[in-house]
Amino acid sequence: MIDQNLLDAVKTYSENMTRPITFVLGSGEHDKRAELIDFLSKIAGTTDKNQFR
């Protein structure tokens, strides 16, 4: 689970970024994959400078 305070901190930090970041999830299966996808999606969703694919 991701805390709103963490999302706010990432958003604030991202405002000063000059280049975009792309999070790329490798193939594979594990018990926490769904949580990882949710986490990365939320982090990437804090700004248009972040992407998740």
C-alpha contacts under 8 A as a table, 3 or more apart, distances in Angstrom:
res1	aa1	res2	aa2	distance
1	M	35	E	7.21
1	M	39	F	7.09
2	I	6	L	7.02
2	I	7	L	7.51
2	I	39	F	6.47
3	D	6	L	5.36
3	D	7	L	6.62
4	Q	7	L	5.00
4	Q	8	D	6.12
5	N	8	D	5.07
5	N	9	A	6.18
6	L	9	A	5.04
6	L	10	V	6.21
7	L	10	V	5.13
7	L	11	K	6.13
7	L	42	K	7.57
7	L	43	I	6.44
7	L	46	T	6.75
8	D	11	K	5.04
8	D	12	T	6.17
8	D	46	T	7.86
9	A	12	T	5.12
9	A	13	Y	6.11
10	V	13	Y	5.06
10	V	14	S	5.93
10	V	43	I	7.12
10	V	46	T	7.06
11	K	14	S	5.06
11	K	15	E	6.43
11	K	46	T	5.26
11	K	47	T	6.35
12	T	15	E	5.43
12	T	16	N	7.61
13	Y	16	N	5.94
13	Y	17	M	7.16
14	S	17	M	5.10
14	S	47	T	6.89
14	S	49	K	7.20
15	E	47	T	7.90
17	M	20	P	7.29
17	M	49	K	7.75
19	R	49	K	7.05
20	P	49	K	4.44
20	P	50	N	5.63
20	P	51	Q	7.68
21	I	49	K	6.30
21	I	50	N	4.84
21	I	51	Q	6.24
22	T	44	A	8.00
22	T	50	N	5.75
22	T	51	Q	4.54
22	T	52	F	5.63
22	T	53	R	7.39
23	F	40	L	7.14
23	F	44	A	7.64
23	F	50	N	7.61
23	F	51	Q	6.03
23	F	52	F	4.66
23	F	53	R	6.39
24	V	52	F	6.02
24	V	53	R	5.24
25	L	37	I	7.90
25	L	52	F	7.85
25	L	53	R	6.64
29	E	33	R	6.53
30	H	33	R	5.49
31	D	34	A	7.69
32	K	35	E	5.29
32	K	36	L	6.24
33	R	36	L	5.00
33	R	37	I	6.18
34	A	37	I	5.13
34	A	38	D	6.23
35	E	38	D	5.06
35	E	39	F	6.06
36	L	39	F	5.00
36	L	40	L	6.10
37	I	40	L	5.30
37	I	41	S	5.97
38	D	41	S	5.15
38	D	42	K	6.19
39	F	42	K	5.31
39	F	43	I	6.24
40	L	43	I	5.06
40	L	44	A	5.96
40	L	52	F	6.55
41	S	44	A	5.16
41	S	45	G	5.98
41	S	52	F	6.09
42	K	45	G	4.95
42	K	46	T	6.66
43	I	46	T	5.63
43	I	50	N	7.68
44	A	47	T	6.50
44	A	48	D	7.63
44	A	49	K	7.90
44	A	50	N	4.64
44	A	51	Q	5.07
44	A	52	F	5.80
45	G	48	D	7.05
45	G	50	N	6.97
45	G	51	Q	7.45
46	T	50	N	7.45
47	T	50	N	5.81
48	D	51	Q	7.16
